Amino acid sequence: MLTLPPKVTPRAFERLLEIGANADGKALRIAVEGGGCSGFQYEINLDEAKDDDLVLEGSGQKVVIDSISLPFLSDATIDFTEELIGARFVIENPNASSSCGCGVSFSM
């Protein structure tokens, strides 16, 4: 199975720059864990990069993904959105067959 790396939008990198994530040596970590309404859920937080992480860089900022989560995020797009209900990082994942209304839980 071909695994394409995820993409990060300029808007997501710009938001990381605005919040000063790299100033503390942190990166945006995207992970996939079991659980949630639909079987899998995204875990998004600021963390330090580890040796086995895929590191995506732009605007001097970093997004990191661990090797176990990477196949679940093949060809996904990581973006930042601001809506009436709030601002957040979002993941558009072509591998997800369905997702929960919360936007954090999905199935494959």
Buried (B, 14 or more C-beta within 10 A) or exposed (E): EEEEEBBBBEEBBEBBBEEEBBEEEBBBBBBBEEEBBBBBBBBBEBBEBEEEBBEBEBBEBBBBBBEEBBEBBBBBBBBBBEEEEEEBBBBEBEBBEEBBEEEBBBEE
